Amino acid sequence: MTNISDTAKLRIGTRGSPLAIAQAHEVRDKLAKAHPELAAEGAIAITVITTTGDKILDRALSEIGGKGLFTKEIDDALMGGEIDLAVHSMKDVPTVLPDGMILPTILAREDVRDAFISLKYKSFAEMPAGSVIGSASLRRQAMILNKYPDLKVVTFRGNVQTRLRKLEEGQVDATLLAMAGLNRLGRPEVATAPISEDEMLPAVAQGAIGITIRENDNQTLDWLSALNCPASAIRVAAERAALRALDGSCRTPIAALAEYLPDGKMRLRVSIVRPDGSERLDTERLIDDPDIASAADAGTDAGNELKERGGPDFISV
């Protein structure tokens, strides 16, 4: 019997969580719509790849090696020729890609906000001292402690469904998820309330889907060109440049958001927070005529400024 991926024109690699599968399906459907030769049944195959980050769920990511844990096995499959492209949540992608790999495509960005989710309370401000919030994100943990030092945060791993089950079981009083993920799963109603970007600056590239391919794969590059959103790519470039300047991984509480202003300029905000929430540093850049290069330069400059102001031990866990 012939494996479907052997006859497919294009093979997509993805993690196996329901959200990752939904994102892979979104990419497949957009490609099929843009290119008739990819619309036939079986033309595009989706390969699910289990990553180290998916296997180890009882410890914080910072303890087991950081965000590359969600991409390494997929990177290996891509560079080994088992798949032709990989679909990633951009906030999981390390700022330095493996040799021979490029990231040519950023899809139109979804809602960048975090979602507050609780069966008891409508916001952080309503929560009494000692209430417990579960989150796997050091950024979210540190930002909550910075603003609400009387609350308690605990590490809370697992996919969207797992975290919601833990919340329903009463293991915590509240949790946070990305609005983008809930929207892509068709479950925005799960959010008790979105958290404004001013109250909690998002993770770098939150809400953005990126696609990686081998650098010499011109056919796949050509197919993907129809999916790239230049405006989203420029925003992500600014944020990732700041993260790279700060040596960021999921061991470091770093937040960044680049947004277009009504006059066409771009505003970039970057924050770093001590893991215990005791101190937060912020900076901003205004980019007059944003493109990939100027956005990346602004991000690098902002990241370097915070690195200098914070000193070497500011964001070490």
C-alpha positions in Angstrom: 0.0 0.0 0.0 1.4 3.4 -1.0 1.8 5.9 1.8 -0.1 9.1 1.0 2.9 11.3 1.8 4.8 9.3 -1.0 2.4 10.6 -3.7 1.8 14.1 -2.3 3.1 17.1 -4.1 3.8 18.9 -0.8 4.3 17.5 2.7 3.5 19.7 5.7 5.1 18.9 9.1 3.5 20.0 12.4 3.2 19.2 16.1 0.3 17.1 17.1 -1.7 19.3 19.4 -5.2 20.3 18.3 -4.0 23.9 17.9 -1.0 22.9 15.8 -3.2 20.6 13.6 -5.6 23.5 13.1 -2.8 25.8 12.0 -1.5 23.1 9.6 -5.0 22.7 8.1 -5.2 26.5 7.7 -2.0 26.5 5.7 -3.1 23.5 3.6 -6.4 25.2 2.8 -4.8 28.5 1.9 -2.3 26.7 -0.4 -5.0 24.7 -2.1 -7.1 27.9 -2.7 -4.1 29.7 -4.2 -2.8 26.9 -6.4 -5.1 24.6 -8.4 -2.4 21.9 -8.6 -2.5 21.6 -4.8 -6.3 21.5 -4.6 -6.6 17.8 -5.7 -7.2 15.3 -2.9 -3.9 13.9 -1.6 -1.9 16.7 -3.2 -0.9 18.0 0.3 -0.1 15.6 3.1 0.2 16.5 6.8 2.7 14.7 8.9 2.4 14.9 12.7 5.8 15.0 14.5 6.0 14.6 18.3 8.6 17.0 19.8 10.5 16.7 23.1 8.4 19.6 24.4 5.2 17.6 23.7 6.6 14.6 25.6 7.8 16.2 28.8 4.8 17.9 30.5 5.7 17.7 34.2 8.4 20.4 34.2 8.8 24.0 33.1 10.2 24.5 29.6 13.1 26.6 31.1 14.2 23.5 33.1 14.4 21.2 30.0 16.0 23.3 27.4 13.8 26.1 26.2 11.6 26.7 23.2 13.7 24.8 20.7 12.1 21.8 22.2 9.0 22.4 20.1 10.9 22.7 16.8 14.0 20.5 16.9 12.4 17.2 15.7 10.4 19.1 13.1 13.6 20.9 11.9 15.3 17.5 11.6 12.5 16.1 9.5 12.6 19.2 7.2 16.3 19.1 6.7 16.2 15.3 6.3 13.7 15.6 3.4 10.8 13.9 5.2 8.7 17.0 4.9 8.8 20.1 2.6 7.6 22.8 5.0 7.0 23.2 8.7 4.2 25.2 10.3 5.0 26.8 13.6 3.5 29.2 16.1 6.2 31.9 15.8 6.5 32.4 19.5 8.0 28.9 19.7 10.6 29.5 17.0 14.2 30.2 18.1 15.6 33.4 16.8 18.5 31.6 15.1 17.4 29.0 12.5 19.5 25.9 11.6 21.8 26.2 8.6 20.1 25.6 5.3 16.7 26.6 6.6 14.7 29.8 5.8 11.5 31.4 7.1 10.0 33.0 4.1 6.4 33.2 5.1 4.4 34.8 8.0 0.6 34.5 7.7 -1.7 37.4 8.5 -1.4 37.8 12.3 -4.3 36.9 14.6 -5.3 38.6 17.9 -2.1 39.2 19.8 -3.7 39.5 23.3 -3.5 37.1 26.2 -6.8 35.7 27.5 -7.8 35.7 31.2 -9.7 32.5 32.0 -11.4 31.8 35.3 -14.6 30.2 36.5 -14.7 32.4 39.6 -13.3 35.9 38.7 -13.5 38.3 35.8 -10.0 39.8 36.1 -6.8 39.8 38.1 -8.0 42.7 40.0 -11.0 40.7 41.4 -8.8 37.9 42.7 -8.1 37.9 46.5 -4.6 37.7 47.9 -3.2 34.1 47.7 -5.3 33.2 44.6 -3.5 30.7 42.3 -2.9 31.3 38.6 -1.5 28.5 36.5 0.8 29.4 33.5 3.7 27.7 31.7 4.9 31.1 30.5 7.7 32.9 32.5 6.6 36.1 30.8 3.0 35.8 32.1 4.2 34.7 35.5 6.6 37.5 36.0 4.2 40.2 34.6 1.4 39.0 36.9 3.7 39.1 40.0 5.0 42.5 39.0 1.5 44.0 38.9 -0.2 41.8 41.5 2.4 40.6 44.0 -0.2 39.2 46.3 -1.2 36.5 43.8 0.5 33.1 43.5 1.6 31.7 40.2 2.4 28.0 39.5 3.7 26.2 36.4 0.9 24.9 34.3 1.9 22.9 31.2 -0.1 21.1 28.6 -2.2 22.0 25.5 -5.3 24.2 25.6 -7.6 21.3 26.4 -5.4 20.0 29.2 -5.2 23.4 30.8 -8.9 24.0 30.7 -9.5 20.6 32.3 -7.1 21.5 35.1 -8.9 24.7 35.6 -12.3 23.0 35.8 -10.9 20.5 38.3 -10.0 23.4 40.6 -6.3 23.0 40.5 -6.0 26.7 40.0 -8.2 29.8 40.3 -7.3 31.1 36.8 -5.1 30.5 33.8 -4.1 32.4 30.7 -4.0 31.4 27.0 -3.4 33.3 23.8 -6.6 34.7 22.2 -5.1 33.7 18.8 -5.1 30.0 19.8 -8.7 30.1 21.1 -9.8 31.9 17.9 -8.0 29.3 15.7 -9.6 26.5 17.6 -13.0 28.1 17.1 -13.4 28.6 20.9 -13.1 32.3 21.6 -15.9 32.1 24.2 -13.5 30.2 26.5 -11.9 33.5 27.4 -13.4 35.2 30.4 -11.9 38.4 29.1 -9.1 39.4 26.7 -6.3 41.3 28.5 -5.3 44.5 26.9 -1.8 44.9 25.5 -1.3 47.8 27.8 -2.0 45.6 30.9 0.0 42.6 29.7 2.4 43.0 26.7 2.3 39.8 24.6 5.0 37.3 23.9 7.3 38.0 20.9 5.4 37.1 17.7 2.3 36.0 19.6 -0.6 35.3 17.2 1.7 34.8 14.2 2.1 31.6 12.2 5.4 31.1 10.4 6.5 28.6 7.8 10.0 27.2 7.4 11.5 25.5 4.3 14.9 24.4 3.0 16.7 27.3 1.5 17.1 25.7 -1.9 13.5 24.6 -2.3 12.4 27.0 -5.0 9.1 25.2 -5.8 7.8 25.4 -2.2 9.0 28.9 -1.9 7.0 29.8 -5.0 3.9 28.2 -3.7 4.2 29.9 -0.3 4.6 33.4 -1.8 0.8 33.8 -2.0 0.5 33.2 1.8 3.0 35.8 3.1 1.6 38.9 4.8 4.3 41.6 4.5 2.8 43.8 7.3 2.8 40.9 9.7 6.3 39.8 8.7 7.6 43.3 9.4 6.0 43.4 12.9 7.4 40.0 13.7 10.9 41.0 12.5 11.0 43.9 14.9 9.9 41.8 17.9 12.2 38.9 17.1 15.2 41.2 16.6 14.6 42.5 20.2 14.4 39.0 21.5 17.6 38.0 19.7 19.5 41.0 21.1 18.3 40.0 24.6 19.4 36.4 24.0 15.8 35.5 24.6 14.4 32.0 25.1 11.6 30.8 27.2 14.0 31.0 30.1 13.6 34.8 30.0 10.5 36.9 30.7 10.6 39.1 27.6 7.6 40.8 25.9 7.4 42.8 22.7 4.8 44.2 20.4 5.1 46.1 17.2 2.0 47.8 15.9 1.2 50.0 12.9 -0.1 53.5 13.8 -2.8 55.2 11.7 -0.1 57.4 10.0 1.8 54.3 8.7 4.6 54.5 11.3 5.3 51.5 13.5 5.5 51.6 17.3 7.6 48.9 19.0 7.3 48.3 22.7 9.7 45.9 24.5 9.7 44.9 28.2 11.8 42.6 30.4 10.8 41.6 33.9 12.7 39.9 36.7 11.3 36.3 37.1 10.0 37.1 40.6 8.2 40.2 39.3 10.2 42.6 41.5 11.3 44.9 38.6 10.3 45.7 35.1 12.1 47.7 32.4 10.4 49.1 29.3 11.4 50.9 26.2 9.8 52.0 22.9 10.9 52.7 19.3 9.1 54.6 16.6 9.8 53.5 13.0 9.0 56.1 10.5 9.0 54.0 7.3 8.9 50.4 8.4 10.3 47.6 6.3 12.0 44.3 7.4 15.5 46.0 7.7 14.4 49.1 9.7 12.1 47.0 11.9 14.9 44.6 12.7 17.3 47.5 13.4 14.8 49.1 15.8 14.3 45.8 17.6 18.0 45.2 18.0 18.5 48.7 19.3 15.6 48.4 21.8 16.9 44.9 23.0 20.4 46.2 23.4 19.2 49.1 25.4 17.3 46.9 27.9 20.2 44.5 28.1 22.5 47.3 29.1 20.0 48.9 31.5 19.2 45.5 33.2 22.7 44.1 33.4 23.7 40.5 33.0 21.7 39.0 35.8 18.4 40.8 35.3 16.6 38.0 33.4 18.5 35.0 34.5 16.3 32.5 36.2 
